[in-house]
Amino acid sequence: MRFEKTRREIVRVARQMLSDKLVTFTAGNISVRVPESDLIAITPTSYPYDLMKPEDVPLVNLAGEVVEGALQPSSETPMHTLIMRARPDVNAVVHTHSPYALAFAVAHKPIPLISLEGLATCSMSVLVAEYATPGTEEIGLSALQTLERQPGSQAVLLANHGLLVIGKSLSDAYATASKVETEAMVYQLALTVGTPVHLTEQQVHQIRQQYVAKQSPKG
């Protein structure tokens, strides 16, 4: 089997996504750019994550055409391939239907940066993309246009649909998706307690500088 490592990684993260309740049954999808190729490995459509094996993960080219695999790729393949074509820096895309993030997507309300969890998005809030029909390239285009409104942003809400996260690696993209769901949950809970206080750009800058200082090697 070709590209077994990449396919195994997709299966591992897909099962983790199900276990973490960021999706139910077969909802959501994951794609990874196959190293040193023009191919993308993507979760198959309507196939239970807990039954999925590496050989079940289809390979498609950047046009979305199936190159290898007995199962059909995700119905959201047009969204994934459009993003991969437009953003060579993106190596992984994670799309979840996590309930708190989905609630904000349904309400067409952004998720503001209120805690350290939200720092993973690399933006001051997770914005909502304009609605587009699922399963089309238009939804990918809408997501990209919204991400561009906050340069460096890695997460966007798909109106009435869910959360989409991009990353340089699948592990990074998945970690961000998980943290966005926590941020959405905390914000919703904070609304029931009082008025949430958003972090300011200055505070965020100071926090990021603190993290950079800790991670820098000492001479």
C-alpha positions as CSV (number, residue, x, y, z in Angstrom):
1,M,0.0,0.0,0.0
2,R,1.4,3.4,-1.0
3,F,1.8,6.3,1.5
4,E,0.8,4.1,4.4
5,K,2.2,6.5,7.0
6,T,0.0,9.3,5.8
7,R,-3.1,7.1,5.6
8,R,-2.5,5.7,9.1
9,E,-2.2,9.2,10.5
10,I,-5.6,10.1,9.0
11,V,-7.2,7.0,10.5
12,R,-5.6,7.8,13.9
13,V,-6.8,11.4,14.0
14,A,-10.3,10.5,12.6
15,R,-10.8,8.1,15.4
16,Q,-9.5,10.7,17.9
17,M,-12.0,13.2,16.4
18,L,-14.8,10.7,17.0
19,S,-13.6,9.9,20.5
20,D,-13.3,13.6,21.4
21,K,-16.9,14.1,20.2
22,L,-15.9,16.7,17.6
23,V,-18.1,14.7,15.2
24,T,-20.7,12.0,15.4
25,F,-21.0,8.9,13.3
26,T,-19.5,9.8,9.9
27,A,-19.7,13.6,10.0
28,G,-16.7,15.8,9.3
29,N,-13.7,15.1,7.2
30,I,-9.9,15.2,7.2
31,S,-7.3,15.7,4.4
32,V,-3.5,15.6,4.3
33,R,-1.2,16.6,1.5
34,V,0.9,13.5,0.7
35,P,4.7,14.5,1.0
36,E,6.6,14.8,-2.2
37,S,3.6,14.3,-4.4
38,D,0.7,16.1,-5.9
39,L,-1.8,13.8,-4.1
40,I,-4.1,14.3,-1.1
41,A,-5.2,11.6,1.3
42,I,-8.7,12.2,2.5
43,T,-11.3,10.4,4.6
44,P,-13.8,8.3,2.6
45,T,-17.4,9.5,2.5
46,S,-20.1,8.0,4.8
47,Y,-17.7,5.5,6.3
48,P,-17.6,4.9,10.1
49,Y,-14.3,6.1,11.7
50,D,-14.2,3.3,14.2
51,L,-14.1,0.8,11.3
52,M,-11.7,2.7,9.1
53,K,-8.4,1.1,8.1
54,P,-5.5,2.8,6.3
55,E,-6.3,1.1,3.0
56,D,-9.8,2.6,3.2
57,V,-8.4,6.1,2.9
58,P,-8.7,7.3,-0.8
59,L,-6.0,9.2,-2.6
60,V,-7.1,12.1,-4.9
61,N,-5.2,14.5,-7.1
62,L,-5.5,18.3,-6.8
63,A,-8.4,18.2,-9.2
64,G,-10.3,15.9,-6.9
65,E,-10.0,12.8,-9.1
66,V,-9.6,9.5,-7.4
67,V,-6.1,8.1,-8.0
68,E,-6.2,5.2,-5.6
69,G,-8.7,3.5,-3.2
70,A,-11.9,1.4,-3.4
71,L,-14.0,3.8,-1.4
72,Q,-15.2,7.2,-2.6
73,P,-13.6,10.3,-1.1
74,S,-15.4,12.7,1.2
75,S,-18.3,14.6,-0.3
76,E,-16.4,17.7,0.8
77,T,-13.4,16.9,-1.5
78,P,-14.1,20.0,-3.7
79,M,-13.6,22.2,-0.6
80,H,-10.4,20.4,0.5
81,T,-8.8,20.4,-3.0
82,L,-9.6,24.0,-3.6
83,I,-7.9,25.0,-0.4
84,M,-4.9,22.9,-1.1
85,R,-4.5,24.4,-4.6
86,A,-4.9,27.9,-3.4
87,R,-2.7,27.5,-0.3
88,P,0.6,25.6,-0.9
89,D,1.5,26.3,2.7
90,V,-1.5,24.2,4.0
91,N,-0.7,20.5,4.4
92,A,-3.8,19.5,6.4
93,V,-7.5,20.4,6.6
94,V,-9.8,19.3,9.5
95,H,-13.5,19.9,9.2
96,T,-15.6,19.1,12.4
97,H,-19.2,19.4,13.4
98,S,-18.2,20.0,17.1
99,P,-21.4,21.1,18.9
100,Y,-20.3,24.4,20.5
101,A,-18.5,25.6,17.4
102,L,-21.4,24.5,15.3
103,A,-23.8,26.5,17.5
104,F,-21.9,29.7,16.7
105,A,-21.8,28.8,13.0
106,V,-25.6,28.3,13.1
107,A,-26.0,31.6,14.9
108,H,-23.6,33.3,12.4
109,K,-21.6,34.6,15.4
110,P,-17.8,34.7,15.6
111,I,-16.0,33.0,18.5
112,P,-13.9,35.8,20.2
113,L,-10.5,35.3,21.8
114,I,-11.2,35.1,25.6
115,S,-8.7,32.6,26.9
116,L,-5.4,30.9,26.1
117,E,-7.2,28.1,24.2
118,G,-8.1,30.7,21.5
119,L,-4.5,31.6,20.9
120,A,-4.2,28.5,18.7
121,T,-6.3,30.2,16.0
122,C,-3.6,32.8,15.4
123,S,-6.3,35.5,15.2
124,M,-8.5,37.6,17.5
125,S,-11.6,35.6,16.7
126,V,-12.9,32.8,14.6
127,L,-15.0,34.5,12.0
128,V,-18.0,33.1,10.1
129,A,-17.7,32.5,6.4
130,E,-20.6,33.5,4.1
131,Y,-22.9,30.5,3.6
132,A,-22.2,28.2,0.6
133,T,-23.7,24.9,-0.4
134,P,-21.9,21.9,1.2
135,G,-20.0,19.7,-1.2
136,T,-19.0,22.5,-3.5
137,E,-15.9,24.5,-4.3
138,E,-17.8,27.6,-3.3
139,I,-17.7,26.7,0.4
140,G,-13.9,26.4,0.2
141,L,-13.6,29.7,-1.6
142,S,-15.9,31.3,1.1
143,A,-13.7,29.9,3.8
144,L,-10.5,31.1,2.2
145,Q,-11.8,34.6,1.7
146,T,-12.8,34.8,5.4
147,L,-9.4,33.5,6.5
148,E,-7.7,36.2,4.4
149,R,-9.6,38.9,6.5
150,Q,-7.3,37.9,9.3
151,P,-3.8,37.1,7.9
152,G,-2.4,34.1,9.6
153,S,-5.7,32.8,10.9
154,Q,-6.1,29.0,10.9
155,A,-9.8,28.5,11.7
156,V,-13.1,29.6,10.3
157,L,-16.7,28.8,10.9
158,L,-18.7,27.5,8.0
159,A,-22.2,29.1,8.3
160,N,-24.8,26.5,9.4
161,H,-22.2,23.8,8.9
162,G,-19.3,23.5,11.3
163,L,-15.7,24.4,11.8
164,L,-12.8,24.3,9.3
165,V,-9.1,24.4,10.4
166,I,-6.0,24.5,8.3
167,G,-2.5,23.7,9.4
168,K,1.1,22.9,8.4
169,S,0.5,19.4,9.8
170,L,-2.5,17.2,10.7
171,S,-1.5,17.2,14.4
172,D,-1.4,21.0,14.5
173,A,-4.7,21.4,12.6
174,Y,-6.4,18.9,14.9
175,A,-5.1,20.5,18.0
176,T,-6.4,23.9,16.9
177,A,-9.8,22.4,16.1
178,S,-10.0,20.9,19.6
179,K,-9.0,24.2,21.2
180,V,-11.5,26.2,19.2
181,E,-14.3,23.9,20.5
182,T,-13.1,24.5,24.0
183,E,-13.0,28.2,23.4
184,A,-16.5,28.1,22.1
185,M,-17.7,26.1,25.1
186,V,-16.0,28.4,27.6
187,Y,-17.4,31.5,25.9
188,Q,-20.9,30.0,26.0
189,L,-20.6,29.1,29.6
190,A,-19.2,32.5,30.5
191,L,-22.3,34.1,28.9
192,T,-24.4,32.3,31.4
193,V,-22.3,33.6,34.3
194,G,-22.0,37.2,33.2
195,T,-20.4,39.3,30.5
196,P,-17.2,37.7,29.1
197,V,-14.2,39.9,29.0
198,H,-12.3,39.6,25.7
199,L,-8.5,39.6,25.5
200,T,-7.1,42.8,23.9
201,E,-4.6,42.8,21.1
202,Q,-2.0,44.2,23.5
203,Q,-2.6,41.4,26.0
204,V,-2.5,38.8,23.2
205,H,0.8,40.2,22.0
206,Q,2.3,40.1,25.5
207,I,1.2,36.5,25.9
208,R,2.7,35.5,22.6
209,Q,5.9,37.2,23.4
210,Q,6.0,35.4,26.8
211,Y,5.7,32.0,25.0
212,V,8.4,32.9,22.5
213,A,10.7,33.9,25.3
214,K,10.2,30.6,27.1
215,Q,10.8,28.6,23.9
216,S,13.9,30.5,22.8
217,P,17.2,28.7,23.5
218,K,19.3,30.4,26.1
219,G,22.8,31.4,25.1
